């Protein structure tokens, strides 16, 4: 049976001479793997491999068979045409980090419509913003993804609970014993970030590059400890270099 769904390309791997195996986060079915045949053929006048780069937003017509590991796509096209995200080194680095985060965190074949809608809008807004307005996007995205997947940080920064505790995932009165550690200033800023519910609110958060580095490092470590799916985020170092 055919279904219409939007999708976010997470990964594309060459298969054979002309095909791709693509991992796509779909609005209807969550993360699915698709065999896309013939898209890399140099003989074809309809070469569409460029539409299947990581972070591309698609409108798709797909065949879907439950409990099947590899699905098929009948048709696909841009759902949103980026103006410069994939050519802009800053935005592209943020996009690749965000895509890798989704790859590591999301379970396969589990519909997550609220998270999908957030991610879809996030990439559109990342493309639309100026470079000087996107530095806090990765932290916002990792916080929102964590929240929607059930990995919440409990409590708030206060004089009584000034410490960010990795193992407990909360603000506590006791100093943490498991690294990485963050200082009180970082913990206070993260507490403010946790209150932000929309990208438009990020302008109220004042952070320098070193603070962003520490908080991203801490949040990745938090997810690695508490999530069953999270592994090493290879793009984190590149992102931290770009957002210096």
Secondary structure, 3 states (H helix, E strand, C coil): CEEEEEEEEEEEEEECCCEEEEEEEECCCEEEEEEECCCCCCCCCCCCHHHHCCCCEEEEEEECCCCCCEEEEEEEEEEECCCCCCCCHHHHHHHHHHHHHHHHHCCECCCCHHHHHHHHHHHHHHHHCCHHHCCCHHHHHHHHHHHHCCCCCECCCCCCCCEEECCCCEEECCCCCCCCCCCHHHHHHHHHHCCCCCHHHHHHCCCCHHHHHHHHHHHHHHHHHHCCCCCCCCCHHHHHHHCC
